[in-house]
């Protein structure tokens, strides 16, 4: 489990700093799936923004951030 994922899992009380084993491995797989899904969703937002020549990368960033704050 990478350090950032571990920090977030500890913050959410899913694990402690000393948790080891298959549970941590399973959480890492879950985090990887979530990350890939979010990456694809962000790419789609950028694709949509890219279809409009008057929009800039800043518009893409704003659209991605807006996804987190509905």
Buried (B, 14 or more C-beta within 10 A) or exposed (E): BEEEBBEBBBEEEBBEEEBEEEEBEEBBEEBEEEEEEEEEEBEEBBEEBEEEEEBEEEBBBEBBEEEEEE
